[in-house]
Amino acid sequence: MADDGDVLGRIHQLVDAEHALRERVGRGEITTDDEHAQLRSLEQQLDQCWDLLRQRRARAAAGQDPDDAEVRPVSEVEGYLS
């Protein structure tokens, strides 16, 4: 199981990928349609990572093992209300 640092590292990688994608569209290397499809995937992965990190921190705060937290499916994470 990943620890909080691993999850944060993955979040930073995804944010970097998002920035690179926006730069590529700015240079005309990909279309905006391609950008939107790839951004959607990145956003979903980011949502899953943030959810996992919140789960881990909540478990630790409750005296539970944070390693019992699991990545939830996109359909579940994307269904949360803000």
N, CA, C and O atoms as a printed pandas DataFrame, in Angstrom:
     atom_number atom_name residue_name chain_id  residue_number  x_coord  y_coord  z_coord
0              1         N          MET        A               1    0.859   -1.190    0.000
1              2        CA          MET        A               1    0.000    0.000    0.000
2              3         C          MET        A               1    0.897    1.242    0.000
3              4         O          MET        A               1    1.935    1.276    0.661
4              5         N          ALA        A               2    0.489    2.224   -0.729
5              6        CA          ALA        A               2    1.209    3.484   -0.799
6              7         C          ALA        A               2    1.015    4.262    0.501
7              8         O          ALA        A               2   -0.027    4.160    1.149
8              9         N          ASP        A               3    2.029    5.038    0.869
9             10        CA          ASP        A               3    1.849    5.912    2.020
10            11         C          ASP        A               3    1.437    7.304    1.530
11            12         O          ASP        A               3    1.337    7.543    0.327
12            13         N          ASP        A               4    1.203    8.207    2.467
13            14        CA          ASP        A               4    0.741    9.550    2.082
14            15         C          ASP        A               4    1.711   10.232    1.120
15            16         O          ASP        A               4    1.289   10.919    0.190
16            17         N          GLY        A               5    3.003   10.042    1.344
17            18        CA          GLY        A               5    3.997   10.653    0.458
18            19         C          GLY        A               5    3.900   10.123   -0.963
19            20         O          GLY        A               5    4.059   10.870   -1.928
20            21         N          ASP        A               6    3.637    8.827   -1.083
21            22        CA          ASP        A               6    3.470    8.232   -2.420
22            23         C          ASP        A               6    2.247    8.811   -3.123
23            24         O          ASP        A               6    2.292    9.127   -4.312
24            25         N          VAL        A               7    1.154    8.943   -2.374
25            26        CA          VAL        A               7   -0.082    9.487   -2.957
26            27         C          VAL        A               7    0.141   10.934   -3.379
27            28         O          VAL        A               7   -0.272   11.334   -4.468
28            29         N          LEU        A               8    0.798   11.728   -2.517
29            30        CA          LEU        A               8    1.088   13.121   -2.865
30            31         C          LEU        A               8    2.017   13.196   -4.079
31            32         O          LEU        A               8    1.858   14.069   -4.932
32            33         N          GLY        A               9    2.973   12.292   -4.152
33            34        CA          GLY        A               9    3.863   12.250   -5.316
34            35         C          GLY        A               9    3.088   11.983   -6.592
35            36         O          GLY        A               9    3.352   12.597   -7.626
36            37         N          ARG        A              10    2.131   11.069   -6.522
37            38        CA          ARG        A              10    1.293   10.772   -7.701
38            39         C          ARG        A              10    0.450   11.988   -8.073
39            40         O          ARG        A              10    0.275   12.285   -9.254
40            41         N          ILE        A              11   -0.069   12.684   -7.077
41            42        CA          ILE        A              11   -0.850   13.902   -7.338
42            43         C          ILE        A              11    0.013   14.914   -8.083
43            44         O          ILE        A              11   -0.439   15.520   -9.054
44            45         N          HIS        A              12    1.242   15.097   -7.638
45            46        CA          HIS        A              12    2.138   16.051   -8.301
46            47         C          HIS        A              12    2.448   15.622   -9.736
47            48         O          HIS        A              12    2.535   16.464  -10.630
48            49         N          GLN        A              13    2.615   14.317   -9.959
49            50        CA          GLN        A              13    2.848   13.824  -11.316
50            51         C          GLN        A              13    1.660   14.131  -12.222
51            52         O          GLN        A              13    1.833   14.555  -13.364
52            53         N          LEU        A              14    0.464   13.914  -11.708
53            54        CA          LEU        A              14   -0.741   14.171  -12.509
54            55         C          LEU        A              14   -0.911   15.657  -12.805
55            56         O          LEU        A              14   -1.315   16.026  -13.908
56            57         N          VAL        A              15   -0.609   16.505  -11.836
57            58        CA          VAL        A              15   -0.686   17.950  -12.062
58            59         C          VAL        A              15    0.341   18.365  -13.112
59            60         O          VAL        A              15    0.039   19.175  -13.989
60            61         N          ASP        A              16    1.549   17.815  -13.028
61            62        CA          ASP        A              16    2.571   18.108  -14.045
62            63         C          ASP        A              16    2.109   17.657  -15.430
63            64         O          ASP        A              16    2.329   18.356  -16.419
64            65         N          ALA        A              17    1.470   16.490  -15.498
65            66        CA          ALA        A              17    0.958   15.991  -16.775
66            67         C          ALA        A              17   -0.121   16.914  -17.322
67            68         O          ALA        A              17   -0.202   17.141  -18.529
68            69         N          GLU        A              18   -0.949   17.446  -16.427
69            70        CA          GLU        A              18   -1.991   18.386  -16.844
70            71         C          GLU        A              18   -1.367   19.652  -17.430
71            72         O          GLU        A              18   -1.808   20.141  -18.470
72            73         N          HIS        A              19   -0.351   20.174  -16.766
73            74        CA          HIS        A              19    0.322   21.374  -17.274
74            75         C          HIS        A              19    0.972   21.107  -18.634
75            76         O          HIS        A              19    0.894   21.938  -19.538
76            77         N          ALA        A              20    1.610   19.951  -18.769
77            78        CA          ALA        A              20    2.253   19.605  -20.040
78            79         C          ALA        A              20    1.216   19.485  -21.150
79            80         O          ALA        A              20    1.456   19.895  -22.285
80            81         N          LEU        A              21    0.078   18.926  -20.816
81            82        CA          LEU        A              21   -0.997   18.785  -21.806
82            83         C          LEU        A              21   -1.472   20.151  -22.282
83            84         O          LEU        A              21   -1.675   20.363  -23.478
84            85         N          ARG        A              22   -1.645   21.062  -21.356
85            86        CA          ARG        A              22   -2.086   22.416  -21.725
86            87         C          ARG        A              22   -1.034   23.124  -22.587
87            88         O          ARG        A              22   -1.379   23.872  -23.502
88            89         N          GLU        A              23    0.233   22.889  -22.293
89            90        CA          GLU        A              23    1.295   23.465  -23.111
90            91         C          GLU        A              23    1.265   22.892  -24.529
91            92         O          GLU        A              23    1.461   23.618  -25.504
92            93         N          ARG        A              24    1.018   21.585  -24.632
93            94        CA          ARG        A              24    0.965   20.944  -25.950
94            95         C          ARG        A              24   -0.170   21.514  -26.791
95            96         O          ARG        A              24   -0.002   21.736  -27.990
96            97         N          VAL        A              25   -1.315   21.750  -26.179
97            98        CA          VAL        A              25   -2.429   22.312  -26.946
98            99         C          VAL        A              25   -2.104   23.762  -27.332
99           100         O          VAL        A              25   -2.479   24.224  -28.410
100          101         N          GLY        A              26   -1.411   24.464  -26.450
101          102        CA          GLY        A              26   -1.009   25.841  -26.749
102          103         C          GLY        A              26   -0.044   25.925  -27.921
103          104         O          GLY        A              26   -0.036   26.907  -28.663
104          105         N          ARG        A              27    0.763   24.895  -28.081
105          106        CA          ARG        A              27    1.719   24.846  -29.210
106          107         C          ARG        A              27    1.104   24.229  -30.455
107          108         O          ARG        A              27    1.767   24.134  -31.487
108          109         N          GLY        A              28   -0.142   23.811  -30.376
109          110        CA          GLY        A              28   -0.816   23.229  -31.526
110          111         C          GLY        A              28   -0.437   21.790  -31.806
111          112         O          GLY        A              28   -0.680   21.290  -32.904
112          113         N          GLU        A              29    0.155   21.113  -30.829
113          114        CA          GLU        A              29    0.579   19.728  -31.022
114          115         C          GLU        A              29   -0.588   18.746  -30.935
115          116         O          GLU        A              29   -0.535   17.661  -31.513
116          117         N          ILE        A              30   -1.639   19.129  -30.212
117          118        CA          ILE        A              30   -2.838   18.304  -30.110
118          119         C          ILE        A              30   -4.054   19.203  -30.217
119          120         O          ILE        A              30   -3.972   20.409  -29.986
120          121         N          THR        A              31   -5.171   18.611  -30.567
121          122        CA          THR        A              31   -6.405   19.384  -30.693
122          123         C          THR        A              31   -7.035   19.598  -29.317
123          124         O          THR        A              31   -6.702   18.911  -28.351
124          125         N          THR        A              32   -7.936   20.546  -29.252
125          126        CA          THR        A              32   -8.631   20.774  -27.984
126          127         C          THR        A              32   -9.522   19.593  -27.632
127          128         O          THR        A              32   -9.747   19.322  -26.453
128          129         N          ASP        A              33  -10.037   18.882  -28.640
129          130        CA          ASP        A              33  -10.826   17.676  -28.356
130          131         C          ASP        A              33   -9.970   16.621  -27.663
131          132         O          ASP        A              33  -10.402   15.996  -26.695
132          133         N          ASP        A              34   -8.747   16.427  -28.170
133          134        CA          ASP        A              34   -7.825   15.483  -27.544
134          135         C          ASP        A              34   -7.471   15.945  -26.129
135          136         O          ASP        A              34   -7.389   15.147  -25.195
136          137         N          GLU        A              35   -7.268   17.242  -26.002
137          138        CA          GLU        A              35   -6.937   17.791  -24.680
138          139         C          GLU        A              35   -8.054   17.495  -23.693
139          140         O          GLU        A              35   -7.794   17.051  -22.575
140          141         N          HIS        A              36   -9.289   17.738  -24.095
141          142        CA          HIS        A              36  -10.420   17.537  -23.185
142          143         C          HIS        A              36  -10.543   16.075  -22.748
143          144         O          HIS        A              36  -10.814   15.791  -21.582
144          145         N          ALA        A              37  -10.343   15.162  -23.683
145          146        CA          ALA        A              37  -10.431   13.736  -23.344
146          147         C          ALA        A              37   -9.326   13.351  -22.359
147          148         O          ALA        A              37   -9.573   12.639  -21.386
148          149         N          GLN        A              38   -8.120   13.823  -22.617
149          150        CA          GLN        A              38   -7.002   13.492  -21.744
150          151         C          GLN        A              38   -7.132   14.199  -20.397
151          152         O          GLN        A              38   -6.794   13.627  -19.360
152          153         N          LEU        A              39   -7.619   15.434  -20.407
153          154        CA          LEU        A              39   -7.835   16.162  -19.150
154          155         C          LEU        A              39   -8.862   15.452  -18.276
155          156         O          LEU        A              39   -8.705   15.377  -17.058
156          157         N          ARG        A              40   -9.899   14.942  -18.896
157          158        CA          ARG        A              40  -10.937   14.240  -18.133
158          159         C          ARG        A              40  -10.330   13.042  -17.406
159          160         O          ARG        A              40  -10.624   12.806  -16.234
160          161         N          SER        A              41   -9.493   12.297  -18.096
161          162        CA          SER        A              41   -8.837   11.152  -17.482
162          163         C          SER        A              41   -7.927   11.589  -16.330
163          164         O          SER        A              41   -7.932   10.974  -15.264
164          165         N          LEU        A              42   -7.155   12.643  -16.546
165          166        CA          LEU        A              42   -6.282   13.153  -15.493
166          167         C          LEU        A              42   -7.084   13.631  -14.284
167          168         O          LEU        A              42   -6.709   13.373  -13.140
168          169         N          GLU        A              43   -8.180   14.322  -14.544
169          170        CA          GLU        A              43   -9.020   14.823  -13.453
170          171         C          GLU        A              43   -9.608   13.672  -12.640
171          172         O          GLU        A              43   -9.693   13.753  -11.414
172          173         N          GLN        A              44  -10.008   12.611  -13.317
173          174        CA          GLN        A              44  -10.557   11.456  -12.611
174          175         C          GLN        A              44   -9.501   10.797  -11.737
175          176         O          GLN        A              44   -9.773   10.419  -10.597
176          177         N          GLN        A              45   -8.296   10.660  -12.275
177          178        CA          GLN        A              45   -7.209   10.078  -11.498
178          179         C          GLN        A              45   -6.859   10.956  -10.295
179          180         O          GLN        A              45   -6.591   10.455   -9.203
180          181         N          LEU        A              46   -6.865   12.271  -10.515
181          182        CA          LEU        A              46   -6.601   13.196   -9.409
182          183         C          LEU        A              46   -7.666   13.075   -8.328
183          184         O          LEU        A              46   -7.350   13.060   -7.138
184          185         N          ASP        A              47   -8.912   12.991   -8.735
185          186        CA          ASP        A              47   -9.996   12.841   -7.767
186          187         C          ASP        A              47   -9.827   11.565   -6.951
187          188         O          ASP        A              47  -10.064   11.559   -5.744
188          189         N          GLN        A              48   -9.419   10.490   -7.608
189          190        CA          GLN        A              48   -9.194    9.232   -6.893
190          191         C          GLN        A              48   -8.035    9.370   -5.892
191          192         O          GLN        A              48   -8.115    8.873   -4.769
192          193         N          CYS        A              49   -6.978   10.038   -6.307
193          194        CA          CYS        A              49   -5.830   10.228   -5.408
194          195         C          CYS        A              49   -6.201   11.080   -4.201
195          196         O          CYS        A              49   -5.853   10.743   -3.069
196          197         N          TRP        A              50   -6.906   12.182   -4.439
197          198        CA          TRP        A              50   -7.318   13.044   -3.324
198          199         C          TRP        A              50   -8.250   12.288   -2.385
199          200         O          TRP        A              50   -8.154   12.429   -1.166
200          201         N          ASP        A              51   -9.147   11.490   -2.946
201          202        CA          ASP        A              51  -10.045   10.694   -2.124
202          203         C          ASP        A              51   -9.255    9.700   -1.270
203          204         O          ASP        A              51   -9.531    9.547   -0.080
204          205         N          LEU        A              52   -8.282    9.032   -1.871
205          206        CA          LEU        A              52   -7.459    8.079   -1.135
206          207         C          LEU        A              52   -6.693    8.775   -0.016
207          208         O          LEU        A              52   -6.608    8.256    1.097
208          209         N          LEU        A              53   -6.141    9.934   -0.304
209          210        CA          LEU        A              53   -5.402   10.675    0.715
210          211         C          LEU        A              53   -6.320   11.084    1.870
211          212         O          LEU        A              53   -5.936   10.983    3.035
212          213         N          ARG        A              54   -7.523   11.543    1.549
213          214        CA          ARG        A              54   -8.490   11.904    2.598
214          215         C          ARG        A              54   -8.863   10.681    3.435
215          216         O          ARG        A              54   -8.956   10.765    4.659
216          217         N          GLN        A              55   -9.075    9.556    2.773
217          218        CA          GLN        A              55   -9.379    8.321    3.504
218          219         C          GLN        A              55   -8.251    7.964    4.461
219          220         O          GLN        A              55   -8.491    7.654    5.628
220          221         N          ARG        A              56   -7.018    8.008    3.961
221          222        CA          ARG        A              56   -5.861    7.652    4.785
222          223         C          ARG        A              56   -5.757    8.566    5.998
223          224         O          ARG        A              56   -5.534    8.102    7.117
224          225         N          ARG        A              57   -5.919    9.855    5.774
225          226        CA          ARG        A              57   -5.801   10.814    6.876
226          227         C          ARG        A              57   -6.938   10.657    7.878
227          228         O          ARG        A              57   -6.721   10.785    9.083
228          229         N          ALA        A              58   -8.138   10.383    7.396
229          230        CA          ALA        A              58   -9.276   10.186    8.293
230          231         C          ALA        A              58   -9.078    8.915    9.129
231          232         O          ALA        A              58   -9.382    8.900   10.321
232          233         N          ARG        A              59   -8.575    7.867    8.506
233          234        CA          ARG        A              59   -8.332    6.633    9.244
234          235         C          ARG        A              59   -7.264    6.850   10.312
235          236         O          ARG        A              59   -7.413    6.393   11.445
236          237         N          ALA        A              60   -6.199    7.541    9.953
237          238        CA          ALA        A              60   -5.129    7.803   10.921
238          239         C          ALA        A              60   -5.658    8.640   12.090
239          240         O          ALA        A              60   -5.340    8.366   13.247
240          241         N          ALA        A              61   -6.462    9.658   11.785
241          242        CA          ALA        A              61   -7.017   10.524   12.832
242          243         C          ALA        A              61   -7.964    9.756   13.753
243          244         O          ALA        A              61   -8.128   10.108   14.921
244          245         N          ALA        A              62   -8.584    8.709   13.217
245          246        CA          ALA        A              62   -9.521    7.902   14.006
246          247         C          ALA        A              62   -8.827    6.729   14.706
247          248         O          ALA        A              62   -9.481    5.892   15.328
248          249         N          GLY        A              63   -7.499    6.679   14.596
249          250        CA          GLY        A              63   -6.753    5.608   15.232
250          251         C          GLY        A              63   -6.802    4.292   14.481
251          252         O          GLY        A              63   -6.487    3.239   15.037
252          253         N          GLN        A              64   -7.198    4.352   13.215
253          254        CA          GLN        A              64   -7.266    3.153   12.379
254          255         C          GLN        A              64   -6.047    3.095   11.466
255          256         O          GLN        A              64   -5.322    4.079   11.322
256          257         N          ASP        A              65   -5.831    1.958   10.865
257          258        CA          ASP        A              65   -4.697    1.757    9.968
258          259         C          ASP        A              65   -4.962    2.441    8.628
259          260         O          ASP        A              65   -5.874    2.041    7.905
260          261         N          PRO        A              66   -4.175    3.472    8.284
261          262        CA          PRO        A              66   -4.390    4.148    7.000
262          263         C          PRO        A              66   -4.148    3.237    5.803
263          264         O          PRO        A              66   -4.650    3.504    4.712
264          265         N          ASP        A              67   -3.382    2.165    5.996
265          266        CA          ASP        A              67   -3.116    1.244    4.898
266          267         C          ASP        A              67   -4.338    0.428    4.497
267          268         O          ASP        A              67   -4.320   -0.258    3.474
268          269         N          ASP        A              68   -5.396    0.499    5.296
269          270        CA          ASP        A              68   -6.641   -0.180    4.931
270          271         C          ASP        A              68   -7.476    0.637    3.942
271          272         O          ASP        A              68   -8.469    0.139    3.412
272          273         N          ALA        A              69   -7.081    1.881    3.693
273          274        CA          ALA        A              69   -7.780    2.711    2.705
274          275         C          ALA        A              69   -7.527    2.126    1.319
275          276         O          ALA        A              69   -6.450    1.597    1.042
276          277         N          GLU        A              70   -8.529    2.229    0.461
277          278        CA          GLU        A              70   -8.415    1.683   -0.888
278          279         C          GLU        A              70   -8.860    2.711   -1.918
279          280         O          GLU        A              70   -9.704    3.565   -1.651
280          281         N          VAL        A              71   -8.268    2.603   -3.101
281          282        CA          VAL        A              71   -8.681    3.466   -4.212
282          283         C          VAL        A              71  -10.102    3.063   -4.589
283          284         O          VAL        A              71  -10.393    1.895   -4.845
284          285         N          ARG        A              72  -10.976    4.066   -4.615
285          286        CA          ARG        A              72  -12.366    3.793   -4.977
286          287         C          ARG        A              72  -12.547    3.980   -6.486
287          288         O          ARG        A              72  -11.799    4.727   -7.117
288          289         N          PRO        A              73  -13.536    3.303   -7.056
289          290        CA          PRO        A              73  -13.775    3.432   -8.495
290          291         C          PRO        A              73  -14.150    4.864   -8.880
291          292         O          PRO        A              73  -14.718    5.612   -8.083
292          293         N          VAL        A              74  -13.822    5.221  -10.105
293          294        CA          VAL        A              74  -14.139    6.561  -10.612
294          295         C          VAL        A              74  -15.618    6.857  -10.465
295          296         O          VAL        A              74  -15.998    7.968  -10.096
296          297         N          SER        A              75  -16.460    5.867  -10.754
297          298        CA          SER        A              75  -17.910    6.090  -10.676
298          299         C          SER        A              75  -18.342    6.497   -9.269
299          300         O          SER        A              75  -19.290    7.267   -9.113
300          301         N          GLU        A              76  -17.670    5.996   -8.265
301          302        CA          GLU        A              76  -18.011    6.356   -6.890
302          303         C          GLU        A              76  -17.447    7.721   -6.524
303          304         O          GLU        A              76  -18.153    8.556   -5.959
304          305         N          VAL        A              77  -16.182    7.949   -6.841
305          306        CA          VAL        A              77  -15.521    9.205   -6.484
306          307         C          VAL        A              77  -16.146   10.385   -7.232
307          308         O          VAL        A              77  -16.309   11.465   -6.664
308          309         N          GLU        A              78  -16.493   10.181   -8.493
309          310        CA          GLU        A              78  -17.086   11.247   -9.288
310          311         C          GLU        A              78  -18.530   11.518   -8.893
311          312         O          GLU        A              78  -19.095   12.535   -9.294
312          313         N          GLY        A              79  -19.133   10.635   -8.120
313          314        CA          GLY        A              79  -20.529   10.810   -7.710
314          315         C          GLY        A              79  -20.703   11.594   -6.436
315          316         O          GLY        A              79  -21.832   11.866   -6.030
316          317         N          TYR        A              80  -19.591   11.972   -5.781
317          318        CA          TYR        A              80  -19.688   12.730   -4.534
318          319         C          TYR        A              80  -20.165   14.138   -4.807
319          320         O          TYR        A              80  -19.870   14.714   -5.854
320          321         N          LEU        A              81  -20.892   14.680   -3.878
321          322        CA          LEU        A              81  -21.303   16.081   -3.955
322          323         C          LEU        A              81  -20.261   16.942   -3.291
323          324         O          LEU        A              81  -19.651   16.532   -2.303
324          325         N          SER        A              82  -20.049   18.123   -3.816
325          326        CA          SER        A              82  -19.059   19.045   -3.235
326          327         C          SER        A              82  -19.565   19.667   -1.978
327          328         O          SER        A              82  -18.863   20.467   -1.359
